[in-house]
Amino acid sequence: MTQRIRATDISRQLGDAGHQHSEWDGTDWDPGYRSKQSGPRLVHTYHDGPGEQHHLELYTLALRNLGYTVTAEQQDRGGRRRLAITKP
């Protein structure tokens, strides 16, 4: 069974690795990553802005180096790409 993880920890670790966090400016998201708690053992991370695929690959490398299992996903009906993150 996987361990419990928190979106706040994923966000902090991506920030510590030098990645930029996305912020809502009132009308749109600034470029960067955003992590969302999707269950006690699952976090989804998105990239807002240009270069989505490239940045998701960079986030994947950083998180795998920290011991996380990272799977690339795409939401239903051609939705956004995202990373599903768990920890064994």
Sequence and secondary structure as in RCSB ss.txt:
>XXXX:A:sequence
MTQRIRATDISRQLGDAGHQHSEWDGTDWDPGYRSKQSGPRLVHTYHDGPGEQHHLELYTLALRNLGYTVTAEQQ
DRGGRRRLAITKP
>XXXX:A:secstr
      HHHHHHHHHHTT  B  B SSSB SEEEEEEEETTEEEEEEESS HHHHHHHHHHHHHHTT EEEEEE 
TTT  EEEEEE  
